[in-house]
Amino acid sequence: MMSRAVLALLVFLTGCSTATAQPEPDARPPAIVAVSAEGAVVADNRGEAFYGLDRAGREVWRDTAAYSEGADVVCQARCPDPVFSGAAEGPDPEPRSLSGAFAKSDAPIKRVLTARDASDAVIVESDGSEKGRLRLIRPKGKEKRIPVDSGFSWAEDASRTVAVASTGKQVLWFRHDRRGWRETSRTTIGEPARPICTSGTTAVVTGERAYLLTPSGKPVPITTSLEAVTGCAAGTKGLVVYAHWKDGKDRRFTGIRGVDPLGKQTWTREIADEAQIRAHPSGTTFVITYGGTAEVVDGSGRSVATHPGTASAAYTADGALALLTTAGKLRWVHAS
């Protein structure tokens, strides 16, 4: 049998839907884990709860059980309407929304990767073996099931209409329309790799090294001064990759690198903190949040705006910047 960490399957989401690895119980500030034009879902790492904020910043729900269980949370058609799935230990409970059960599954391991509602969703399921399946629940037509392995992962673009997944050395591209999700193409990588972000037209996957992909092109190696790439943020016209680490005194650091379409490093930034990095859907700006401030940088890494008193920040699909203040309030900065 495999370990629980592997059995759970690797799940990574971007854009409005963001799977949430449970933070350490420390003094980390609250973090936006999912956002849309209608509101946001926040992980309250100090209060050990998930909560939902509407557009005006009013708290409309709070769930301590999902947080304590180690659940993932994604938004349905709009935030803060959530779906909780998975658990850190033991068999996964049935996925649920605020109104109750969301989608029934007999599999011991079941994670909702993305959902508009219970008739339009993607669930990864496993019985705890090396193999699993990707279950595409469609509003029109029959369900589609795709075999995947235990190294499976998933990443969506900001519009939630394009997704990239991986199983072994295969990278699968998906598109969403009124009939739900469907697979559109596959790319073969020379090694097992997992996607960590996509802009819709490109994706970054990591294995022994990081690669830049398009649906029809060959993998392009990404070359930067980082020892390893652990995350990325991508828009249609720009991309950054980054890594978090700790030094010998347990101090946190973040290294950020701009990357061009050929996979070459264009700019660098080192931050003596664990920073959050999110991309504008266009990829022309990025928001870096650390030390109680959100800093907006352009495609060359130049600072163009700062927003003090910010615990977390994220862009919506229409380009608005949602700022969660250190006081737990939500405010909005609209693109000019």
C-alpha positions as CSV (number, residue, x, y, z in Angstrom):
1,M,0.0,0.0,0.0
2,M,1.1,3.6,-0.7
3,S,1.3,6.4,1.9
4,R,-1.8,8.6,2.5
5,A,0.0,11.6,1.0
6,V,0.4,9.7,-2.3
7,L,-3.0,8.1,-2.2
8,A,-4.7,11.4,-2.0
9,L,-3.2,12.2,-5.5
10,L,-1.4,15.4,-6.2
11,V,-4.0,18.2,-6.8
12,F,-3.1,21.7,-7.8
13,L,-5.6,24.4,-8.9
14,T,-5.2,27.9,-10.1
15,G,-7.5,30.7,-11.0
16,C,-10.8,31.0,-9.2
17,S,-10.6,27.4,-7.9
18,T,-7.7,26.7,-5.7
19,A,-7.0,23.5,-3.8
20,T,-5.7,24.3,-0.3
21,A,-2.8,22.4,1.2
22,Q,-3.3,22.8,4.9
23,P,-0.9,25.4,6.4
24,E,1.1,24.8,9.5
25,P,-0.6,26.0,12.7
26,D,1.5,29.2,13.0
27,A,1.1,32.9,12.8
28,R,0.6,33.0,9.0
29,P,-2.0,35.6,8.0
30,P,-5.4,34.8,6.3
31,A,-5.1,33.8,2.7
32,I,-7.4,34.1,-0.3
33,V,-7.7,30.6,-1.7
34,A,-10.5,31.2,-4.3
35,V,-11.9,34.4,-5.8
36,S,-14.4,35.6,-8.4
37,A,-16.1,39.0,-9.1
38,E,-18.8,38.0,-6.6
39,G,-16.6,37.3,-3.6
40,A,-13.8,35.2,-2.1
41,V,-13.1,32.1,0.0
42,V,-10.4,32.7,2.7
43,A,-8.3,30.3,4.8
44,D,-8.1,31.8,8.3
45,N,-4.9,30.2,9.3
46,R,-5.0,31.7,12.8
47,G,-8.6,31.0,13.5
48,E,-8.3,27.5,11.8
49,A,-11.4,27.9,9.6
50,F,-12.5,28.6,6.0
51,Y,-14.9,31.5,5.5
52,G,-16.7,33.1,2.6
53,L,-16.9,36.9,1.9
54,D,-19.4,38.4,-0.5
55,R,-18.6,41.2,-2.9
56,A,-19.1,43.8,-0.1
57,G,-16.8,41.9,2.2
58,R,-19.5,40.6,4.5
59,E,-18.8,37.2,6.0
60,V,-21.6,34.9,4.8
61,W,-20.3,31.5,6.1
62,R,-17.6,30.0,8.2
63,D,-16.5,26.3,8.4
64,T,-14.1,25.1,11.0
65,A,-14.8,21.4,10.4
66,A,-13.5,21.4,6.7
67,Y,-10.4,23.2,7.8
68,S,-9.6,20.9,10.7
69,E,-10.2,17.8,8.4
70,G,-7.7,19.1,5.9
71,A,-10.3,19.5,3.2
72,D,-9.8,21.1,-0.2
73,V,-12.1,23.9,-1.1
74,V,-13.1,25.2,-4.6
75,C,-15.8,27.6,-5.6
76,Q,-18.8,26.6,-7.8
77,A,-19.9,29.0,-10.6
78,R,-19.1,32.0,-8.3
79,C,-17.4,32.6,-5.0
80,P,-18.0,32.3,-2.2
81,D,-20.3,29.3,-3.0
82,P,-17.9,26.5,-1.9
83,V,-17.5,22.7,-2.4
84,F,-15.4,20.9,0.3
85,S,-13.8,17.5,-0.5
86,G,-11.1,15.3,0.9
87,A,-9.5,14.9,4.2
88,A,-5.9,14.7,5.6
89,E,-6.5,11.3,7.3
90,G,-8.7,8.3,6.6
91,P,-11.2,7.8,3.8
92,D,-12.5,11.0,2.2
93,P,-16.0,12.0,3.2
94,E,-18.6,12.7,0.5
95,P,-17.9,16.1,-1.2
96,R,-20.3,18.7,0.2
97,S,-21.5,22.2,-0.4
98,L,-23.2,24.5,2.1
99,S,-26.6,22.9,1.3
100,G,-25.3,19.3,1.9
101,A,-24.0,16.4,-0.2
102,F,-22.5,17.6,-3.5
103,A,-21.6,14.5,-5.6
104,K,-21.8,10.9,-4.6
105,S,-18.8,8.6,-5.1
106,D,-18.1,5.1,-3.8
107,A,-14.3,5.7,-4.1
108,P,-12.4,5.9,-0.8
109,I,-10.5,8.9,-2.2
110,K,-12.5,11.6,-4.0
111,R,-11.5,15.2,-4.6
112,V,-13.5,17.9,-6.5
113,L,-11.1,19.6,-8.8
114,T,-13.5,22.1,-10.3
115,A,-17.2,22.6,-10.4
116,R,-19.9,25.0,-11.7
117,D,-22.5,22.9,-9.9
118,A,-23.2,19.2,-9.1
119,S,-24.1,18.6,-12.8
120,D,-20.9,20.2,-14.1
121,A,-17.8,19.1,-12.2
122,V,-14.5,17.2,-12.4
123,I,-13.7,14.7,-9.6
124,V,-10.5,12.6,-9.2
125,E,-11.2,9.3,-7.6
126,S,-9.0,6.4,-6.3
127,D,-9.4,3.2,-4.4
128,G,-6.0,3.7,-2.8
129,S,-4.0,1.8,-5.4
130,E,-1.5,3.1,-8.0
131,K,-4.3,3.9,-10.3
132,G,-7.3,6.2,-10.2
133,R,-9.8,7.9,-12.6
134,L,-10.8,11.4,-13.6
135,R,-14.5,11.7,-13.6
136,L,-16.0,14.4,-15.9
137,I,-19.6,15.1,-14.8
138,R,-21.4,16.9,-17.7
139,P,-24.6,19.0,-17.8
140,K,-25.3,17.6,-21.2
141,G,-24.3,14.0,-22.2
142,K,-22.8,11.0,-20.4
143,E,-20.1,11.2,-17.8
144,K,-16.6,10.6,-19.1
145,R,-14.0,8.6,-17.0
146,I,-10.3,8.8,-17.8
147,P,-7.8,6.5,-16.2
148,V,-5.0,8.3,-14.3
149,D,-2.1,7.3,-12.0
150,S,-1.3,8.3,-8.5
151,G,0.9,11.2,-9.6
152,F,-2.1,13.0,-11.1
153,S,-2.5,16.8,-10.8
154,W,-4.7,19.6,-12.3
155,A,-4.3,23.3,-13.0
156,E,-6.8,25.8,-14.5
157,D,-6.5,29.1,-16.1
158,A,-8.1,32.3,-14.6
159,S,-11.2,32.0,-16.8
160,R,-11.8,28.4,-15.6
161,T,-12.3,27.3,-19.3
162,V,-8.9,25.6,-19.9
163,A,-7.2,23.1,-17.7
164,V,-4.1,21.0,-17.9
165,A,-3.7,17.7,-16.1
166,S,-1.0,15.0,-16.0
167,T,-0.8,11.3,-15.6
168,G,2.7,9.7,-15.8
169,K,4.5,11.2,-18.9
170,Q,1.2,12.4,-20.5
171,V,0.0,16.0,-20.1
172,L,-3.8,16.3,-20.9
173,W,-5.4,19.5,-22.1
174,F,-9.1,20.2,-21.3
175,R,-11.6,22.8,-22.4
176,H,-14.9,23.8,-20.8
177,D,-18.0,24.8,-22.7
178,R,-21.8,24.6,-22.3
179,R,-21.5,20.8,-22.5
180,G,-19.0,20.7,-19.6
181,W,-15.3,19.6,-19.7
182,R,-13.7,17.6,-22.5
183,E,-10.2,16.5,-23.3
184,T,-8.8,18.3,-26.4
185,S,-5.2,17.1,-26.8
186,R,-2.3,15.4,-25.1
187,T,1.4,16.1,-24.9
188,T,4.1,13.6,-24.1
189,I,6.9,14.5,-21.7
190,G,10.1,12.5,-21.4
191,E,9.6,12.1,-17.7
192,P,6.7,12.1,-15.2
193,A,5.7,15.7,-14.7
194,R,2.9,17.7,-13.0
195,P,1.3,21.0,-14.2
196,I,1.6,23.9,-11.7
197,C,-0.1,26.7,-13.7
198,T,-1.6,27.5,-17.1
199,S,-2.6,30.7,-18.9
200,G,-4.9,28.8,-21.2
201,T,-2.5,29.0,-24.1
202,T,0.6,27.8,-22.2
203,A,1.4,25.7,-19.2
204,V,4.3,25.1,-16.8
205,V,5.0,21.5,-15.7
206,T,7.7,20.3,-13.4
207,G,9.4,16.9,-13.2
208,E,13.2,16.6,-12.9
209,R,13.1,20.2,-14.3
210,A,10.5,22.7,-15.4
211,Y,9.1,22.9,-18.9
212,L,6.9,25.4,-20.8
213,L,4.2,23.7,-22.9
214,T,1.6,24.6,-25.5
215,P,-1.2,22.3,-26.7
216,S,0.5,21.6,-30.0
217,G,4.2,22.3,-29.4
218,K,7.2,20.5,-28.0
219,P,8.2,21.0,-24.3
220,V,10.5,23.9,-23.8
221,P,12.9,23.6,-20.9
222,I,12.8,26.6,-18.5
223,T,16.2,27.8,-17.5
224,T,16.5,30.0,-14.4
225,S,18.9,30.5,-11.5
226,L,16.5,28.7,-9.1
227,E,17.6,25.3,-7.9
228,A,14.1,24.0,-8.3
229,V,10.7,25.5,-9.4
230,T,7.8,24.8,-7.0
231,G,5.2,27.3,-8.3
232,C,4.3,29.7,-11.1
233,A,1.8,32.4,-12.0
234,A,0.8,32.8,-15.7
235,G,-1.2,35.1,-17.9
236,T,-1.6,35.2,-21.6
237,K,1.3,37.6,-22.1
238,G,3.6,36.8,-19.2
239,L,4.9,34.2,-16.8
240,V,6.8,34.0,-13.5
241,V,8.1,30.9,-11.7
242,Y,9.1,30.8,-8.0
243,A,10.4,28.7,-5.1
244,H,10.0,28.9,-1.3
245,W,12.7,27.7,1.1
246,K,14.0,28.1,4.6
247,D,17.5,28.7,5.7
248,G,19.3,27.1,8.6
249,K,17.7,29.4,11.1
250,D,14.2,28.5,9.9
251,R,13.7,31.8,8.2
252,R,11.4,31.8,5.1
253,F,12.5,33.0,1.6
254,T,10.9,33.3,-1.8
255,G,12.8,33.5,-5.2
256,I,10.8,34.8,-8.2
257,R,12.0,34.7,-11.8
258,G,10.4,36.2,-14.9
259,V,10.4,33.8,-17.9
260,D,10.0,34.6,-21.6
261,P,8.3,32.4,-24.3
262,L,11.6,30.6,-24.9
263,G,11.9,29.5,-21.3
264,K,14.7,32.0,-20.5
265,Q,15.0,34.0,-17.3
266,T,14.3,37.7,-17.8
267,W,14.3,39.2,-14.3
268,T,14.8,38.1,-10.7
269,R,13.6,39.0,-7.3
270,E,14.5,37.6,-3.8
271,I,12.2,38.2,-0.8
272,A,13.1,37.4,2.8
273,D,9.6,36.1,3.5
274,E,7.2,33.5,2.2
275,A,5.4,35.5,-0.6
276,Q,2.2,34.8,-2.4
277,I,2.4,35.4,-6.2
278,R,-0.7,35.7,-8.4
279,A,-0.9,36.7,-12.1
280,H,-3.3,39.1,-13.8
281,P,-5.1,37.1,-16.5
282,S,-3.2,39.1,-19.2
283,G,0.1,38.3,-17.6
284,T,1.1,42.0,-17.9
285,T,1.2,42.4,-14.1
286,F,1.7,40.2,-11.0
287,V,0.8,40.8,-7.4
288,I,3.3,39.7,-4.7
289,T,2.1,39.7,-1.2
290,Y,4.4,39.5,1.8
291,G,5.0,41.3,5.1
292,G,1.5,42.8,5.2
293,T,1.9,44.6,1.8
294,A,0.7,43.7,-1.7
295,E,3.1,44.9,-4.4
296,V,2.1,45.0,-8.0
297,V,4.9,44.5,-10.6
298,D,4.9,44.7,-14.3
299,G,6.1,42.1,-16.8
300,S,9.7,43.2,-16.3
301,G,9.5,43.0,-12.5
302,R,9.3,46.7,-11.9
303,S,7.1,47.8,-9.0
304,V,4.1,49.8,-10.2
305,A,1.9,50.0,-7.1
306,T,1.8,49.0,-3.4
307,H,-1.1,48.3,-1.1
308,P,-0.1,48.3,2.6
309,G,-2.1,46.5,5.2
310,T,-2.8,43.5,2.9
311,A,-2.7,39.9,4.1
312,S,-3.5,38.3,0.7
313,A,-4.3,39.3,-2.8
314,A,-5.6,37.7,-6.0
315,Y,-6.9,38.7,-9.4
316,T,-10.4,37.8,-10.7
317,A,-11.0,36.5,-14.2
318,D,-12.0,40.0,-15.3
319,G,-8.8,41.5,-14.0
320,A,-10.0,43.1,-10.8
321,L,-7.6,42.8,-7.9
322,A,-9.1,41.6,-4.6
323,L,-7.2,42.6,-1.5
324,L,-7.8,40.9,1.8
325,T,-6.7,43.5,4.4
326,T,-4.8,42.5,7.6
327,A,-8.0,43.4,9.4
328,G,-9.8,40.7,7.5
329,K,-11.7,43.1,5.2
330,L,-12.1,42.8,1.4
331,R,-11.4,45.7,-0.9
332,W,-11.2,45.9,-4.7
333,V,-8.8,47.6,-7.1
334,H,-10.1,47.7,-10.7
335,A,-7.8,47.5,-13.7
336,S,-7.4,50.8,-15.5
